[in-house]
Amino acid sequence: MAGKYDHIVVGAGIEGSWTAYHLTKLGLKVLLLEQFTLPHTRGSSHGQTRITRFGYVEDFHAALMEEAYRKWSELEREAAETLFVETGALYLAGKSEYTDLENLISNLNKVPHVSHSKLTNDELKKQYPQFCLPKDYIACYEKNAGVLLASRCLNAVQKRFKSLGGTLIDGFEVLRINPGPPAEVYGKKTWKGNSDGRVNNEESFTANSVIVCAGPWSGPFLKKTFGLNLPLTPQRINVFYWHIKNINQGGLPTLFIDLANNGEYYGLPPLEYPDMVKLVSHHQEDADPNKRDVSSTINDKNIKEYVKERFPTLEPYPSIVETCMYTNTPDEACILDKHPTYQNIIFGCGFSGTGFKISPVVGHILGNMALGKPPVHNIKPFALSRFAKTGMPSKLQ
């Protein structure tokens, strides 16, 4: 065997990296495997920015955010660099979303140190003239929300992991896993960077447990490797940047989430490109992550109409289009669980656009599962078994 470890994590995106870091901080020997050469832009953890916030409609998501904020702050101190920028967040709601907004405010009220306030339609118009909103729209403003600098965050987690003795191997394709115990992971290094070029020499590692955090590849990988059929749908997300017509009129002073249509549209102030705001549609087209760009046809009609109608200070066409991947579940909550037969095989997947901000907590939860420790949060909403009740495929086929 090429190496023996306490735990092996498959997938060095933000979820896998935090899981590996958590276990390494406990003094354990951890191997983190990544199929692509780092850094790469093929998954869900690259790019410059991700939203983070305390405000959530769902109780179980809101309950994770205090620990998430605390761990991001700790990492920022350890890395000695800026990883978070506070911008505030504006949660917009039309009449049909009033109940959702009240639930969100109720969850914010449970965190005393989070500053927030409710805004009437008149107050919205006065404080945010950049928006052109329907008359029934009201809002909640959360001061403590902001933006995580995504690629910088990922790099910081991986640096800390390695500084504590963790082993990271990129450009490594996992071919198969024998659950054991101990588990045996077989794969190959697809590029060694020498004159031999691509190689096919198989390597293997052993560990007490294997944690799979393979992002949009999770569904096919878990089905091929363990026969698990999970309700996961990878989507290509086109990330649009819109130029501000007149910077003196203002573009977007705070990040916003429009709760209409299940939070379909959200936007960030100009942090990445000069005088451009990031404004994105939450649900887009299904895509094979291995053919993400080849098969894509950008359909931006709806978001163009949304921007034209709601943001007259922005150009009604995108200036820059970048790409990311979501992996959605039917209820848009992630899956954090163990294999129903092999208790040393753990997986975290299907983060549906929510995963980056909660990744420090996901790492804690998955790490505890690997160690057989009790959960630190209510993880029933993330259990695979919840889909069996609705007829969703969630068992061995």
N, C-alpha and C positions, 0 to 999 in steps of 0.2 A: 504494500500500500504506500502511496506517495505521501500520505499525511493523515494523522489522527487528530480530531478536533472534538471539543465538547458539543459545538453546534455549527451547522452550515446554513447560510442564508443564500438562497438563489434569487438574484435580482438586486442590483445595486442602485435602484432608484431611491427616492426619498424614504419610502416605507421600509425597504430592505436595509438601507443604510442606518436608519434610526434603530431598527431592531438589532442589527449587528453591534451598533455602538452601545445600546443598553446592556446587552449581554457581556460585552467586553469590559464595561465599567464595573461589572460584578466580579471581575478577575477571571473570567472564563476564556478559554481558547476558542476563537471564532474565525471561521472562514467565510468571506463574502465573495460570491461569484457573479460575474456580469458577462453576458453574452457578447456585448459590443466593446470595442476599444473606447475607453473614456478620454475626454468627455464626448457625449454623443447627443443627438437631437431626435432620436427615433421614438422615444417613449412619452412619459407624462411629467417628467421632473426637470426638464430643461427650461430655458427662457429666463427672462429678467425679473418677472413679477408674478406673485400670487396673492390673492386677497386673504386676509385673516381677520376674524371678528369674533366678538362674544355673542352677537345677535343671531339666534336661530329660532325657527318656528318649532322645531322638534326638541323636546326635552332631552332626549338621549344624546343628540349632538351638542346641545348647549352645555351639558354636564361635563364634556371633555375639555372645554376651552380654557378653564383656569389652569389646569396642568399643562396644556399645550403652550399657553403664553409664558408660564413659568420656565418651562424647559427651553423654549426659544430664547428667552432672556439669559438663561444660564449659558447656553451655547454662544450667544453673542459676546458675553464676558470672556468665556474661555478662548474664543477665536480672536478676540481683540479687534473686531471690525463690525461695521454696521450691517445687520442682517434684516432689520425691521424699520420701516418708516411709517410713523403714525400720520394718517390722513383724515381720519374720521370716516363714517359711513352713513349714507342716507338710504333708509329702507322705504321705498315708495309703495303705496297701496291704493288701488281703486276700491270702489264699494264692495266688490265681490271678494276682496282680499282683507277686509277689515278684521275678520276673525283671526287670520294668520298674523296680522300685525299685532293684535292684542296678545296673542300667544308669545310672539317674539318679545314684546315689552315685558310680559310676565316673567319670561326667562331672564331678561336683563335685570329685573328687579331682585333676582336671587343673588346677584353679584354686587354687593354694596359699593365696591370701589369703581364700578363702571359708570361713567357719566353718560346720561342719555336724556332726551327730551322729545316730546311729541309735538308735531307741527300741524297746524291747520292748513287748508288750501291757501288762504290769504298769506299766512306766514311763509309758506313755501315760495309763493310768487315774489314776495318781498326779499327773502334771503337768498333765493336761487333764481335770479332772472335768466340764467343760462338755460333753464328747463322751460319747456312749453307743455304743460300737463293738463289733462282734463279737469273739469271743475270738481269732480268727486274725489280727486286724489288728495290724500293726506300722507304723513310720513312720520318716521321716528329717526332722529339723528343720534348716532353713537360716536362719542368722541374717541374712544380707545381703539377703534378699528383701524386697520392700516394695511400695509403691503409688505410681504416677505420678498426679499431679493433672491429669487428662486435658485439660480445656478450658484450664486455665492453661498446660499444656505447648504445646498447639497455638497459642495466642495468642503465646507467647514465641518459637516458631520463626518465625512469620509476621512478628513485629515485627523480629526480627534480620534476616530476609530483606530486608525493606523498608529497614532502616537501612543496609544495604550496597548499596543502589541497585536492588534487585529491584522489579519492577512486579507488583502484584497487582490483578487486575480481577475483582470478584465480580458476581453477577447476570448472567453472560455464558454464553449457550448456544452451544456449539460445534456447528455444523451439518454441516460436512464438512471433510475434510483431503485435500489433494493432496500425496502424499509427496515429489514432486519428484525429486531435490533441486534447489534448497532446498525444504523443506516449506512449504506454504501452508495456514494455518488460517483457516477462514471461520466466522463466527458473528454473534450479535447480542446487544446489551445489552438485556435484557428490561425493565429499569426504569431510568429516568434521574432519577427523583426530582423531576420538574418538572411543570408543568401539562399537558404533552403525554401524561403517563401512559405506557402501554406503547407501545413503538415497534418498528418492523420494519426499521430501517436496518441492512443487513449491513455488517460490518467484516471486515478481513482482516489477517493478520500473517504474516511469513515467519521461518523459522529453519533452522538446520542440521539440527536434530532435534526431534522431538516425543516427549515421554514421557507416556504415559497412565496415570494413577492415579485411576481414576474410581470406586473402591469398588464397591458393589453394582450400579452402572450399567455396569461394565466390560464384561460379557458382551454385552449388547445393543449398546453403543456400538461395540465392536471388530468385531462381526459386521456392523453396518450400515455402518460406515465403511471397513473393510478386508476384509470377507468372512471374518474369522477366527471359527471356531466353537470356543469354549473350554469345557472342562468345569467350569463355575462354577454354583453354586447359592446364590442369596441367601436368607438366612433372617432372619425377624423374631425377635429375642431379647427376651423379657420379663425385665426386671431387677427382682428382688424384694428388698424390704427388710422384715426381720422384727424385731418389737419384743422386747426382752429382758424377760422376766417380772419378774425381780428383779435389779436392777443389782448388788446385793451378792453374788449368786451368780455373777455374771459371764456374759458372752455369748459372745464369741469373742476370745480374747487375741491371736491371730495369724491371718494369712490361711492358708487350707488348700486343698489340692487332693486330692480323693479319686481315686486312679488307677483305681478300678473303672470298668468300662464306658467305657474310653477317656477317662477324666477327666471323666465326665459332670457332676459337681457340684464347685463351688468356692465359697469364701466369703471375705469381708473383714471385719475388725473394724470397730466403729462409728466411721467417720471422716466420714461425710457428713451423717447425720441423728442427732440425740441419741438414745442408747440403742437404736439400730437397727443390725443387721448386714446386709450385702449378701450374699445367698446365691442362686446362679443355676445353672440347668441349661444345660449347654454346647450341647446340640443341641435345637432347637425346630422351628418350622414354616416351610416354604418360603414365600416372599413376594415379590411384585413390589414393588421399592422405591418405585415411584410410587403404589402402593395399599396401602402398609404398614399403615396404621391402619384403613382402610375395610374391608379383607378379613379382619382379624384376629379370632380368637376365642381368648381366653386360656384355656389348658388347664393348670391348675396342680395337678392331682390328684397326679401322681407326686412333684413336689417337696414338696408338703405332707406326703405320707407319709414322705418322706425326712427332713424336718425334725422331724416328730413322733417318729420312731424314733430319730434320731441326736442331736438337740439338745433335750433336755427343758427347758432353761433359756430356750428361745425360744417365743413364741406360735406355734402351728401354722398360722397363716394370715398372708399378707403384709399389711403396713400400707400400703405404697407400691409401685406398679408403674410402672416407666419402660420405655422402649423403645430398642433399638439394633438395628443390622443387622450380621450376619455375611455373608461371601461364602465359601462352602466349596468346596474341591476334593475329589476322591475320596480322596486320601491326606492331606488336611488340611495340606499344605505349600503355600506360596504359589507363584505363577508369576512369575518374573523373567526376561524374555527379549526378543529382538528379533523383529520381523516376519520370517517366512522369506524374503520377497522384498525388502522395503524395510528395509535395515539401519539407517536413520535413524529408524525408528519403534520405540520401546521401550515396554514395558508392565510394570506391577507390579500384581498383582491376586490375589484368592483367599486372603486372609490368615487365614481360618478362626479368628478369635479370638486369633491370635498376633501380629498385625501391629503393634499400638501399641508394644510394648516393643522390637521390633527395628527400628522405623522409622528411627532414625539410620543404621543399617547398610544398610538398604534404599536410603536416599537416596544413600549412598556407592556401592553396587553399580550402581544405575540411572544415576547420574551418570557412572561409569566406562564403562558401556555406551555412553552418548551420546557420550562423548569418544573411544571406540575404545581405551580403556586396558584392560590385563589385569585380571581380577577380583582383589579383595583377599581373597576367601574361596572356598571350594569351592561353586560355584553350580550344579553338576550336579543336585543334588536339587531345584532350583527351575526346571529347564529345561522348556519346554513339550513337548519331544520325549519325555519320560518317559511320557506318556500314550499315545503311539502304540504302545508295546510291549504295552499292555493292551487295545488296541482302542478306547481313548477317542478321541473326536473332537478332533483337535488340528491340523488342516490347513485350507488354504483349501477352501471348499466351492464 
